[in-house]
């Protein structure tokens, strides 16, 4: 498995929650050996809840409505 931040190696890590309301609770997460990024089921769940749809990108010509053949455009060539 590769890290989403640095593409480094992710390893499984067993963790214990000492402050949980139900006593000690073990969980498994993955941790990157390069950057230390952690990923587990709770993080994935929150990312899915807050995910927003990605808008389709438009070309620069569509955004700026440039007419390349108009006389208003200055040539950059010397």
N, C-alpha and C positions, 0 to 999 in steps of 0.2 A: 504494500500500500504506500502511496506517495503523499507527501504533505501538500495541502492546498496552497500554502504560502510560499514554500521554498523548494518544493518537489523533492524534499529529503525523505529519508527512511522513517516510516511510522512503526512503532512497536506497541504491542498491547501492554497495558500497565494496570495492575490490580490496586484499587484504592479503597480505603475504609473511611466512612463518614462517622466521625466520633460525636458529632453534634446533632445527628439526626433525631427526629422526634420518636422514632421507633427503636432506639438503641443503636448499636453498631450495625452498619449496613455496608456490605461490600459492593463495589461496582467496578466495571471494566471500562477503561477508556484507552484511547491511543494517544501517544505522545511522539512528537518528532524529535529525533536525536540531534538534528542540526539546530533548529530554532526554538524548540521547546513548545511549539503549538500543541494544544490539547484538543481532542475531539471526542465527544461521547454522545449517547442517545439524547440527553437533555439539550445539549447544544444544537444538535440536528433538528430536534422538535421545534425549538424557538426560532431557528432560521427558516423553517418551513412556514411557521405562523406569520412571520414578518416579511416574507418574500413578496416582492411587488412585481407585477408583470413588466417585462422588458419591452420597450418601444422599438419598433423597427427603425433603423437608421436610414436617413435620406442622404442622397449624394449632395456634395457641396453645390452643384449646379442647381438642384431643386431648392435648396435652402436659400441661396442667395439670388436666385433667378437671374443668373448672369447670361448676357447675350454676348458671346465671344466675338461676334462679327460687327458689333456696333462701333461707331467712331469714338465713343466716350472712353473706350478701353485704350490705355497707353501701352505701347509695346515696351518690353523690358530689354529688348535687344539693343545693342549699341549701334 
